[in-house]
Amino acid sequence: MGSVWRARLQALPFALKEGYRYLRASVRREPDRRQAALEFARRVAKGGNPDSVLAALDRFAREDRFLMNVGPEKGLLLVEELGKIGSNARVLELGSFVGYSAILMARQLADTGQIVSIDVSPEASEVSRAMATLAGLEGRIEFLTGSAMDVLDTLEGPFDLVFLDHWKDLYKADTEKILARGLLAPGSIIVADNLGPMFGENPYLAWMQGHPDFESRYVDGHVEYQSIEDGALVSRYRGRA
């Protein structure tokens, strides 16, 4: 059996459980999961405390409804890579969702550091902005709404770290755009999440691993809040070959 089908069989109990959670929320007329996560965090997290907000989101994802943010396990990879860069880093994130990874990284930055987070969904940007405010980190994160292809044209580089965590089939095109716009400097890091077998074959993986301008390593992990096999690719930009 191939790794893709094996991973998807592993995911079957999760899919059934999540389907039940979705139906329960629909019957109860509960809000969209992003808004529900924000309301939950406002109830249980300590305002101005990023770790408390992240813990609330982790709890919501485990006990209420699944959240497709990076989660605590692979989140450590982001923390590790950002720690190598330093507290003044400029970070570009594609995919805000509820602001989890932006908060995770922004709490490590000094006031001179900056995160620019892009999401095509106005609801995601709104919830993420409110979540960052709850965490007391709104001054370090700018949430922009629109397609990455459009918004990238408005940005000036370089960025020290790029985190790809939105539509998986856009990773390659987005990276090509980032390169064409000159948004990286030698030594810049790109971390791309959800490249494990559960998500199918992604052309980004082989393309980036064979790219002469990058040095890449694949890091094994699990789908957030699950035991399902997953992985992320960490790529360091060498500069133009």
C-alpha positions as CSV (number, residue, x, y, z in Angstrom):
1,M,0.0,0.0,0.0
2,G,1.3,3.4,-0.9
3,S,2.2,6.0,1.7
4,V,-0.7,8.3,0.6
5,W,-3.4,5.7,1.1
6,R,-1.8,4.5,4.3
7,A,-1.9,8.1,5.7
8,R,-5.5,8.5,4.5
9,L,-6.6,5.3,6.2
10,Q,-4.9,6.6,9.4
11,A,-6.9,9.7,9.0
12,L,-10.3,7.9,8.7
13,P,-11.1,7.9,12.5
14,F,-10.2,11.6,12.6
15,A,-12.4,12.4,9.6
16,L,-15.4,10.6,11.2
17,K,-14.9,12.4,14.5
18,E,-14.5,15.7,12.8
19,G,-17.6,15.1,10.7
20,Y,-19.6,14.5,13.9
21,R,-18.2,17.7,15.5
22,Y,-19.2,19.6,12.4
23,L,-22.8,18.2,12.5
24,R,-23.0,18.9,16.2
25,A,-21.9,22.6,15.7
26,S,-24.4,23.0,12.8
27,V,-27.3,21.6,14.8
28,R,-26.4,23.9,17.7
29,R,-26.0,26.8,15.3
30,E,-22.6,27.5,16.6
31,P,-20.5,30.1,14.7
32,D,-17.8,29.4,12.1
33,R,-14.9,27.5,13.7
34,R,-12.6,30.6,13.4
35,Q,-15.1,32.8,15.2
36,A,-15.8,30.0,17.7
37,A,-12.1,29.7,18.4
38,L,-11.8,33.4,19.0
39,E,-14.8,33.4,21.4
40,F,-13.3,30.4,23.2
41,A,-9.9,32.1,23.5
42,R,-11.5,35.3,24.8
43,R,-13.3,33.2,27.5
44,V,-10.4,31.1,28.7
45,A,-7.1,32.9,27.8
46,K,-5.3,35.5,29.8
47,G,-5.3,38.8,27.8
48,G,-1.8,40.0,26.9
49,N,-0.3,36.6,27.4
50,P,0.6,34.9,24.0
51,D,1.3,31.5,25.5
52,S,-2.1,31.5,27.2
53,V,-3.8,32.3,23.8
54,L,-1.9,29.6,22.1
55,A,-2.8,27.1,24.8
56,A,-6.5,28.1,24.4
57,L,-6.3,27.4,20.7
58,D,-4.6,24.1,21.2
59,R,-7.4,23.1,23.7
60,F,-10.1,24.2,21.3
61,A,-8.6,22.1,18.5
62,R,-8.4,19.0,20.7
63,E,-11.8,19.4,22.5
64,D,-14.1,21.2,20.2
65,R,-13.3,21.5,16.5
66,F,-10.1,20.9,14.4
67,L,-7.9,23.9,13.7
68,M,-5.6,23.6,10.7
69,N,-2.9,25.9,12.2
70,V,0.6,24.6,12.5
71,G,0.1,23.3,16.1
72,P,2.5,22.9,18.9
73,E,4.7,20.0,17.4
74,K,5.6,21.6,14.1
75,G,5.4,25.0,15.7
76,L,8.6,24.1,17.5
77,L,10.3,24.0,14.1
78,L,9.2,27.6,13.4
79,V,10.4,28.7,16.8
80,E,13.8,27.0,16.2
81,E,14.3,28.6,12.8
82,L,13.3,32.0,13.9
83,G,15.6,31.7,16.9
84,K,18.5,31.2,14.6
85,I,17.7,34.5,12.8
86,G,17.1,36.7,15.8
87,S,14.5,39.0,17.4
88,N,14.7,41.6,14.7
89,A,13.5,39.3,11.9
90,R,11.1,40.2,9.2
91,V,8.7,37.3,8.6
92,L,6.3,36.7,5.7
93,E,3.4,34.3,6.3
94,L,1.0,33.0,3.6
95,G,-2.1,31.7,5.4
96,S,-3.3,33.4,8.6
97,F,-6.3,31.3,9.5
98,V,-6.8,32.2,13.2
99,G,-3.4,33.9,13.8
100,Y,-1.8,30.9,15.7
101,S,1.5,30.8,13.9
102,A,1.8,34.6,13.7
103,I,1.4,34.8,17.4
104,L,3.8,31.9,18.0
105,M,6.5,33.7,16.0
106,A,5.7,37.3,17.1
107,R,6.1,36.5,20.8
108,Q,9.8,35.8,20.0
109,L,10.4,39.1,18.3
110,A,11.4,42.5,19.6
111,D,9.4,45.5,18.8
112,T,11.7,46.1,15.8
113,G,10.7,42.7,14.3
114,Q,7.8,42.4,12.0
115,I,5.4,39.7,10.7
116,V,3.4,40.3,7.5
117,S,0.6,37.7,7.3
118,I,-1.5,37.3,4.1
119,D,-4.8,35.5,3.8
120,V,-7.3,35.5,0.9
121,S,-10.2,35.3,3.4
122,P,-11.4,38.5,5.1
123,E,-12.8,36.4,7.9
124,A,-9.4,34.8,8.6
125,S,-7.7,38.2,8.6
126,E,-10.3,39.7,10.9
127,V,-10.2,36.8,13.4
128,S,-6.4,36.7,13.3
129,R,-6.1,40.4,14.0
130,A,-8.5,40.1,16.9
131,M,-6.5,37.1,18.2
132,A,-3.2,39.0,18.0
133,T,-4.8,41.9,19.9
134,L,-5.9,39.4,22.6
135,A,-2.3,38.2,22.8
136,G,-1.0,41.8,23.1
137,L,1.0,41.4,19.9
138,E,-0.9,43.5,17.4
139,G,1.9,45.9,17.0
140,R,4.3,43.3,15.6
141,I,1.9,41.7,13.1
142,E,0.3,43.2,10.0
143,F,-2.6,41.1,8.5
144,L,-3.3,41.7,4.8
145,T,-6.2,40.3,2.9
146,G,-6.0,39.2,-0.7
147,S,-4.5,36.5,-2.9
148,A,-0.8,36.0,-2.3
149,M,-0.1,36.7,-6.0
150,D,-1.7,40.2,-5.7
151,V,-0.4,41.1,-2.3
152,L,3.2,40.0,-2.9
153,D,3.4,42.7,-5.6
154,T,2.9,45.4,-2.9
155,L,5.7,44.2,-0.6
156,E,9.3,45.2,-0.3
157,G,11.9,42.7,0.8
158,P,13.9,41.1,2.0
159,F,12.2,38.8,4.5
160,D,14.3,36.6,6.8
161,L,11.8,33.8,7.1
162,V,8.8,32.8,4.9
163,F,6.1,30.4,6.2
164,L,3.9,28.7,3.7
165,D,0.7,27.3,5.2
166,H,-2.2,27.9,3.0
167,W,-3.4,26.2,-0.3
168,K,-0.8,23.5,-0.8
169,D,-1.0,23.5,-4.6
170,L,0.1,27.2,-4.6
171,Y,3.4,26.7,-2.8
172,K,5.5,26.5,-6.0
173,A,3.9,29.4,-7.7
174,D,4.1,31.5,-4.6
175,T,7.8,30.8,-4.1
176,E,8.5,31.6,-7.8
177,K,6.7,34.9,-7.2
178,I,8.7,35.6,-4.0
179,L,11.9,35.0,-5.9
180,A,10.9,37.1,-8.9
181,R,10.0,40.0,-6.6
182,G,13.4,39.8,-4.8
183,L,11.8,39.2,-1.4
184,L,14.6,37.0,-0.2
185,A,18.2,37.6,0.7
186,P,21.0,35.0,1.0
187,G,20.4,33.1,4.2
188,S,16.6,33.6,4.2
189,I,14.6,30.6,5.2
190,I,11.3,29.2,3.8
191,V,9.4,26.7,5.9
192,A,6.6,24.9,4.0
193,D,4.1,22.9,6.1
194,N,1.9,19.9,5.3
195,L,4.0,18.2,2.7
196,G,3.4,14.7,4.1
197,P,1.6,11.8,2.3
198,M,-1.8,12.7,3.7
199,F,-1.8,15.8,1.4
200,G,-0.8,13.9,-1.7
201,E,2.1,14.5,-4.0
202,N,3.0,18.2,-4.1
203,P,5.3,19.3,-7.0
204,Y,6.8,21.9,-4.6
205,L,8.7,19.2,-2.7
206,A,10.7,17.8,-5.5
207,W,11.1,21.2,-7.2
208,M,12.5,22.8,-4.1
209,Q,14.7,19.9,-3.1
210,G,16.3,20.1,-6.6
211,H,16.5,23.9,-6.8
212,P,20.1,25.1,-7.2
213,D,19.4,28.3,-5.2
214,F,18.2,26.4,-2.1
215,E,19.5,23.9,0.4
216,S,16.6,22.0,1.8
217,R,15.9,19.4,4.5
218,Y,12.6,17.5,5.1
219,V,11.5,17.3,8.7
220,D,9.2,14.5,9.8
221,G,6.2,15.3,11.9
222,H,2.4,14.8,12.3
223,V,-0.7,16.5,11.2
224,E,-1.5,19.1,13.9
225,Y,-3.2,17.5,16.9
226,Q,-3.2,14.1,15.3
227,S,-0.9,11.0,15.0
228,I,-1.2,11.1,11.2
229,E,2.2,11.3,9.4
230,D,3.1,14.7,8.0
231,G,6.2,16.7,7.3
232,A,7.6,20.2,6.6
233,L,10.4,21.3,4.3
234,V,12.9,23.9,5.5
235,S,14.8,25.6,2.7
236,R,17.7,28.0,3.0
237,Y,18.2,30.5,0.2
238,R,21.8,30.5,-1.1
239,G,21.2,33.3,-3.5
240,R,21.1,33.1,-7.3
241,A,23.3,30.3,-8.6
